[in-house]
């Protein structure tokens, strides 16, 4: 019963993880291509020009990512109910959200590295967003690649999160079997 009360709290925490991930992720992509934000995302997310650009990038990241916590939570939170014990369930799910975030970061960074290898001024066309000509088209494409692949990373993160839940359940089962064996001897 207590686990069911934890479910909405865990959804909130999953959204916090996702939003914070988005804000941090955008600090990396802003470093790669400030124009991706100043000429595209700030307009798309209606970020006021008076807001410092790094903070604006963090706000964009939060707004673009927090809802992934719901998507991730819909899958992993019910799976986590298989974990024994209320506290175990809660803290295991916090670790699972961390696994999802780390997986997403790894996929996004791998895409960024590949974009640096593959994308240069000759391999991309000229970009225009909301009437703004982009000066560094290659950097813009690299930041966009990282952004797009991070959503894929979130989906892959769901799988790694599910694996983490499975491992936790297996550990608990093995631990219970070992303690049952030791008490019967």
Secondary structure, DSSP 4 states (H G I P E B T S, - for coil): -HHHHHHHHHHHHHHHHHHHHHHHHHHHHHHH-HHHIIIIIHHHTT--TTS-HHHHHHHHHHHHHTTHHHHHHHHHHHHHTTSSSHHHHHHHHHHHHHHHHHHHHHHHHHHHHHHHHH--TTTS---EETTEEPS-HHHHHHHHHHHHHHHHHHHHHHHHHHHHHHHHHHHHHHHHHHHHHHHH-
